[in-house]
Amino acid sequence: MTTHPSTRAGSGPRRYRVAIGPALHVRVQARTLWTGLALLVLVAAACVASLTVGRLGIPLSSLPSTLGGQGASIDAFVLERLRGPRLVVALAAGASFGLSGALFQSVTRNPLGSPDVIGIAPGAGAGAALVALLLPSFPVAVGAALGAVLAMAVVHVSTGTGFRNPTRLVVAGVAVTAMATAFIQYIVYAIERDQATVLSSYLNGSLTARSWSDAATAGVVLLVCAPLAAVLSRPLSASELGRDTAASLGADPDRTFTWSVVAAVALSAGAVAAAGPISFIALTAPQIARRVTRGTGPHLTLSALTGALLLVAADIAAQNAPVFEKLPVGVWTMALGGLYLGHLLFREWRKGLL
């Protein structure tokens, strides 16, 4: 990949022409490019910290040899069974949540929009709870995925217009969320105490005891949906200018909306199946990416990187914070989301909008 400056001084924001291959070139604003590189560095640093920090961490001096398959047996065990799968799930799920949130916020033009709004996380939780009650030996993650898909189907049918009407979509999502939450509370009350404890940890979003199969689930969904998101990037940018302008530029707003929501739901369902219904990553990651770059557009890549960074950082805190180290990572992301919402409300109040 090579970069070349493509905009002269005084003619607008400086842009770079990024050559991804011999026939593929993308123009990127300088601030966006440097922000992406900074996020990559931060994600890499967070990955190193996730593998090395803490009581069972791999010594930093031994990390290269362990990654190369020549480390000590105890370090290899930590990498292959404990920290490695957990880290990959955090990266893939965080990127999926961030990307799904960026897609959903872009098509709804709502900074508070996220796949959680249409009941994906509660639907996944309800599916997991039902499996725990009726099929205790069945993988909870499969039940979560089926619950997320069922919630999506109910919302799609109940709106009467599929995913094309944002207002109906949100209203239907609120109704599905309420029903799914009530069902979850009933299941947690009905099942045995030990099962309820395990299920409660999963429903809060947890990366404890993740396996390579969980990592594969989140990774495969991300790899399948990322190209679709890349194809949608330009129509989404055009759609932010309005339906008439987007149509004049050759974009189909209805088709863009439908495929964006489908991709967002698939990404969220894959992440929930692997890590549980972790809250607020899909909400906050796109907003952080947008505010750092101070630019327009969906910022899909930056949102995915930000989501991965947030979830890995939250998991480091979940593993190592004194007193609170046994809390599920979802509790940490809820705290992050609460702080973000508080900041947003305070800012709107300062502007006189509340």
C-alpha positions as CSV (number, residue, x, y, z in Angstrom):
1,M,0.0,0.0,0.0
2,T,1.4,3.4,-1.0
3,T,0.2,7.0,-0.4
4,H,0.6,10.1,-2.4
5,P,-0.6,13.7,-1.6
6,S,-3.4,14.6,-4.0
7,T,-4.7,18.0,-3.0
8,R,-2.8,21.3,-3.2
9,A,-2.7,23.8,-0.4
10,G,-5.6,26.2,-0.3
11,S,-8.0,23.9,-2.3
12,G,-9.6,22.2,0.7
13,P,-8.7,19.5,3.2
14,R,-5.5,17.8,2.3
15,R,-6.1,14.3,0.9
16,Y,-4.0,11.3,0.1
17,R,-4.4,8.9,-2.7
18,V,-4.0,5.4,-1.1
19,A,-3.0,2.6,-3.5
20,I,-4.4,-0.6,-2.1
21,G,-3.5,-2.6,-5.3
22,P,-2.5,-2.0,-8.9
23,A,-6.0,-1.1,-9.9
24,L,-7.6,0.2,-6.7
25,H,-7.0,3.7,-5.4
26,V,-8.9,5.5,-2.6
27,R,-8.8,9.2,-1.7
28,V,-8.6,9.7,2.0
29,Q,-8.4,13.0,4.0
30,A,-5.1,13.4,5.8
31,R,-6.7,13.7,9.2
32,T,-8.6,10.4,8.6
33,L,-5.5,8.6,7.4
34,W,-3.4,9.7,10.4
35,T,-6.2,8.9,12.8
36,G,-6.5,5.4,11.3
37,L,-2.7,4.9,11.7
38,A,-2.9,6.1,15.3
39,L,-5.7,3.7,16.1
40,L,-3.8,0.8,14.6
41,V,-0.9,1.6,16.9
42,L,-3.2,1.9,19.9
43,V,-4.9,-1.4,19.1
44,A,-1.5,-3.1,18.7
45,A,-0.4,-1.7,22.1
46,A,-3.7,-2.9,23.7
47,C,-3.2,-6.4,22.3
48,V,0.3,-6.6,23.8
49,A,-1.1,-5.4,27.1
50,S,-3.9,-7.9,27.0
51,L,-1.4,-10.8,26.5
52,T,1.2,-9.6,29.0
53,V,-0.4,-7.7,31.9
54,G,-1.7,-9.4,35.0
55,R,-1.2,-12.5,37.1
56,L,-1.2,-15.0,34.2
57,G,0.3,-12.6,31.6
58,I,3.1,-13.8,29.3
59,P,6.4,-12.0,30.1
60,L,7.0,-9.2,27.5
61,S,10.4,-10.6,26.7
62,S,8.9,-14.0,26.0
63,L,6.0,-12.8,23.9
64,P,7.8,-12.9,20.4
65,S,9.0,-16.4,20.9
66,T,5.6,-17.5,22.2
67,L,3.8,-16.0,19.3
68,G,6.3,-17.9,17.0
69,G,5.5,-21.2,18.7
70,Q,8.8,-21.5,20.5
71,G,7.9,-20.2,24.0
72,A,7.8,-22.1,27.3
73,S,4.9,-24.5,27.8
74,I,3.2,-22.4,30.4
75,D,3.3,-19.3,28.1
76,A,2.0,-21.4,25.2
77,F,-0.9,-22.6,27.4
78,V,-1.8,-19.1,28.3
79,L,-1.7,-18.0,24.7
80,E,-3.6,-20.9,23.2
81,R,-6.2,-21.5,26.0
82,L,-6.6,-18.4,28.0
83,R,-5.5,-15.0,26.6
84,G,-5.3,-15.8,22.8
85,P,-9.0,-16.7,22.1
86,R,-10.2,-14.0,24.5
87,L,-8.2,-11.4,22.7
88,V,-9.3,-12.4,19.2
89,V,-12.9,-12.5,20.3
90,A,-12.5,-9.0,21.8
91,L,-10.9,-7.7,18.6
92,A,-13.5,-9.3,16.2
93,A,-16.5,-8.5,18.4
94,G,-15.4,-5.0,19.1
95,A,-14.8,-4.3,15.4
96,S,-18.2,-5.8,14.5
97,F,-20.0,-3.7,17.1
98,G,-18.3,-0.6,16.0
99,L,-18.9,-1.2,12.3
100,S,-22.5,-2.2,12.8
101,G,-23.1,1.0,14.9
102,A,-21.6,3.2,12.1
103,L,-23.8,1.6,9.5
104,F,-26.9,2.0,11.6
105,Q,-26.2,5.6,12.7
106,S,-25.4,6.6,9.1
107,V,-28.6,5.3,7.5
108,T,-30.9,6.6,10.3
109,R,-29.0,9.9,10.7
110,N,-29.3,9.5,14.4
111,P,-26.2,9.8,16.7
112,L,-28.0,7.7,19.3
113,G,-28.9,5.0,16.8
114,S,-27.3,1.5,17.2
115,P,-28.4,-2.1,16.5
116,D,-29.4,-2.3,20.1
117,V,-32.3,0.0,19.3
118,I,-34.0,-2.6,17.1
119,G,-33.8,-5.3,19.8
120,I,-30.8,-7.3,18.5
121,A,-29.0,-7.6,21.9
122,P,-32.2,-8.3,23.9
123,G,-33.3,-10.8,21.2
124,A,-30.0,-12.6,21.5
125,G,-30.3,-12.6,25.2
126,A,-33.7,-14.1,25.0
127,G,-32.5,-16.8,22.7
128,A,-29.6,-17.7,25.0
129,A,-32.0,-17.8,28.0
130,L,-34.4,-20.1,26.2
131,V,-31.6,-22.5,25.3
132,A,-30.4,-22.5,28.9
133,L,-33.9,-23.4,30.1
134,L,-34.9,-26.0,27.5
135,L,-31.6,-27.4,26.2
136,P,-28.9,-27.0,28.8
137,S,-26.3,-29.0,26.8
138,F,-26.9,-26.9,23.7
139,P,-24.4,-24.1,22.9
140,V,-25.7,-20.8,24.3
141,A,-24.0,-18.9,21.5
142,V,-26.2,-20.6,18.9
143,G,-29.3,-19.7,20.8
144,A,-28.1,-16.1,21.0
145,A,-27.6,-16.0,17.2
146,L,-31.0,-17.5,16.5
147,G,-32.6,-15.0,19.0
148,A,-30.9,-12.1,17.2
149,V,-32.1,-13.3,13.8
150,L,-35.7,-13.8,15.1
151,A,-35.7,-10.3,16.7
152,M,-34.6,-8.9,13.3
153,A,-37.4,-10.9,11.5
154,V,-40.1,-9.7,13.9
155,V,-39.0,-6.1,13.5
156,H,-38.8,-6.5,9.7
157,V,-42.4,-7.8,9.5
158,S,-44.0,-5.6,12.2
159,T,-42.9,-2.3,10.5
160,G,-44.8,-3.1,7.4
161,T,-42.1,-1.5,5.3
162,G,-39.1,-3.7,6.2
163,F,-36.1,-1.6,7.2
164,R,-36.9,1.4,5.0
165,N,-38.6,3.6,7.6
166,P,-36.3,4.7,10.5
167,T,-39.2,5.8,12.7
168,R,-41.1,2.6,12.4
169,L,-37.9,0.7,12.8
170,V,-37.1,2.3,16.2
171,V,-40.7,1.9,17.5
172,A,-40.8,-1.8,16.6
173,G,-37.3,-2.2,18.1
174,V,-38.5,-0.7,21.4
175,A,-41.4,-3.1,21.5
176,V,-39.2,-6.1,20.7
177,T,-36.7,-5.0,23.4
178,A,-39.4,-4.8,26.0
179,M,-40.8,-8.2,25.2
180,A,-37.4,-9.8,25.1
181,T,-36.3,-8.2,28.4
182,A,-39.4,-9.5,30.1
183,F,-38.8,-13.0,28.8
184,I,-35.2,-12.9,30.0
185,Q,-36.2,-11.9,33.5
186,Y,-38.7,-14.8,33.6
187,I,-36.2,-17.3,32.5
188,V,-33.6,-16.1,35.0
189,Y,-36.2,-16.4,37.7
190,A,-37.3,-19.9,36.6
191,I,-34.1,-21.7,36.1
192,E,-31.8,-23.1,38.9
193,R,-29.5,-20.8,40.8
194,D,-26.2,-22.1,39.3
195,Q,-27.6,-21.9,35.7
196,A,-28.9,-18.4,36.5
197,T,-25.5,-17.2,37.6
198,V,-23.8,-18.5,34.4
199,L,-26.6,-17.1,32.2
200,S,-26.5,-13.7,34.0
201,S,-22.8,-13.4,33.3
202,Y,-23.3,-14.1,29.6
203,L,-26.2,-11.7,29.3
204,N,-24.1,-8.9,30.7
205,G,-21.5,-9.6,28.0
206,S,-18.5,-11.7,29.0
207,L,-15.1,-12.7,27.5
208,T,-14.3,-15.2,30.2
209,A,-13.6,-18.8,29.0
210,R,-13.8,-17.9,25.3
211,S,-12.6,-20.5,22.8
212,W,-11.2,-20.5,19.3
213,S,-14.6,-21.5,18.0
214,D,-16.0,-18.3,19.5
215,A,-13.2,-16.4,17.8
216,A,-14.0,-18.1,14.5
217,T,-17.7,-17.2,14.8
218,A,-17.0,-13.5,15.3
219,G,-14.1,-13.5,12.8
220,V,-16.0,-15.2,10.0
221,V,-19.0,-12.9,10.3
222,L,-16.7,-9.8,10.3
223,L,-14.8,-11.1,7.2
224,V,-18.0,-11.8,5.3
225,C,-19.7,-8.5,6.2
226,A,-16.7,-6.1,5.9
227,P,-16.6,-6.2,2.0
228,L,-20.3,-5.5,1.9
229,A,-19.8,-2.5,4.3
230,A,-16.9,-1.3,2.0
231,V,-19.2,-1.4,-1.0
232,L,-21.9,0.5,0.9
233,S,-19.5,3.3,2.0
234,R,-19.9,5.5,-1.0
235,P,-23.7,5.2,-1.2
236,L,-23.9,6.0,2.5
237,S,-21.8,9.1,2.0
238,A,-24.2,10.2,-0.8
239,S,-27.3,9.4,1.3
240,E,-26.1,11.7,4.0
241,L,-26.7,14.6,1.5
242,G,-30.4,13.8,1.2
243,R,-32.5,11.3,-0.8
244,D,-32.8,13.5,-3.9
245,T,-29.0,14.3,-4.0
246,A,-28.1,10.7,-3.4
247,A,-30.4,9.6,-6.3
248,S,-28.9,12.2,-8.6
249,L,-25.4,10.7,-7.8
250,G,-26.6,7.3,-8.7
251,A,-27.3,5.8,-5.3
252,D,-30.5,4.1,-4.4
253,P,-31.4,5.3,-0.8
254,D,-33.9,2.5,-0.1
255,R,-31.5,-0.3,-1.2
256,T,-28.7,1.3,0.7
257,F,-30.8,1.5,3.8
258,T,-31.9,-2.1,3.6
259,W,-28.5,-3.6,3.0
260,S,-26.9,-1.4,5.6
261,V,-29.3,-2.6,8.3
262,V,-28.9,-6.2,7.2
263,A,-25.1,-5.9,7.4
264,A,-25.4,-4.2,10.8
265,V,-27.7,-6.8,12.2
266,A,-25.5,-9.7,10.9
267,L,-22.4,-8.1,12.4
268,S,-24.1,-7.5,15.7
269,A,-25.5,-11.0,15.8
270,G,-22.1,-12.6,15.2
271,A,-20.5,-10.5,17.9
272,V,-23.3,-11.3,20.4
273,A,-23.1,-15.0,19.6
274,A,-19.3,-14.9,20.4
275,A,-19.2,-12.5,23.4
276,G,-22.8,-11.9,24.6
277,P,-24.9,-8.8,24.3
278,I,-22.1,-6.3,25.1
279,S,-23.7,-2.8,25.3
280,F,-22.7,0.6,24.1
281,I,-19.7,-0.3,21.9
282,A,-21.9,0.1,18.8
283,L,-23.2,3.4,20.1
284,T,-20.0,5.1,21.2
285,A,-17.4,3.9,18.7
286,P,-18.8,5.6,15.6
287,Q,-19.3,8.9,17.6
288,I,-15.7,8.8,18.8
289,A,-14.4,8.2,15.3
290,R,-16.5,11.0,13.9
291,R,-15.5,13.5,16.5
292,V,-11.8,12.7,16.3
293,T,-11.7,13.2,12.5
294,R,-14.2,16.1,12.5
295,G,-15.3,15.0,9.1
296,T,-18.5,13.8,7.3
297,G,-19.2,10.3,6.1
298,P,-19.8,7.0,7.9
299,H,-16.2,6.4,8.9
300,L,-16.6,2.7,8.8
301,T,-13.0,1.6,9.1
302,L,-12.3,4.0,11.9
303,S,-15.4,2.9,13.8
304,A,-14.4,-0.7,13.5
305,L,-10.9,0.1,14.9
306,T,-12.3,2.2,17.7
307,G,-14.8,-0.5,18.6
308,A,-11.9,-3.1,18.8
309,L,-9.8,-0.7,20.9
310,L,-12.7,0.0,23.3
311,L,-13.5,-3.6,23.9
312,V,-9.9,-4.8,24.3
313,A,-9.3,-1.9,26.8
314,A,-12.5,-2.7,28.7
315,D,-11.4,-6.4,28.9
316,I,-8.0,-5.4,30.2
317,A,-9.8,-3.5,33.0
318,A,-12.1,-6.4,33.6
319,Q,-9.1,-8.8,34.1
320,N,-6.9,-6.6,36.1
321,A,-8.8,-3.8,38.0
322,P,-8.5,-4.3,41.7
323,V,-11.8,-5.2,43.6
324,F,-13.7,-5.2,40.3
325,E,-11.7,-7.8,38.4
326,K,-14.5,-10.4,38.3
327,L,-17.0,-8.1,36.7
328,P,-18.0,-9.1,33.1
329,V,-16.6,-6.8,30.4
330,G,-20.2,-5.7,29.6
331,V,-20.4,-3.9,32.9
332,W,-17.4,-1.9,32.0
333,T,-18.8,-1.0,28.6
334,M,-22.1,0.0,30.3
335,A,-20.1,2.4,32.5
336,L,-18.4,3.8,29.4
337,G,-21.8,4.2,27.7
338,G,-23.3,5.9,30.7
339,L,-20.4,8.4,30.8
340,Y,-20.8,9.1,27.1
341,L,-24.6,9.6,27.4
342,G,-24.0,11.9,30.4
343,H,-21.5,13.9,28.4
344,L,-23.9,14.1,25.4
345,L,-26.8,15.3,27.6
346,F,-24.6,17.9,29.3
347,R,-23.3,19.2,25.9
348,E,-26.9,19.5,24.6
349,W,-27.9,21.3,27.8
350,R,-25.0,23.7,27.4
351,K,-26.3,24.5,23.8
352,G,-29.8,25.1,25.2
353,L,-31.3,22.2,23.3
354,L,-32.7,20.5,26.4
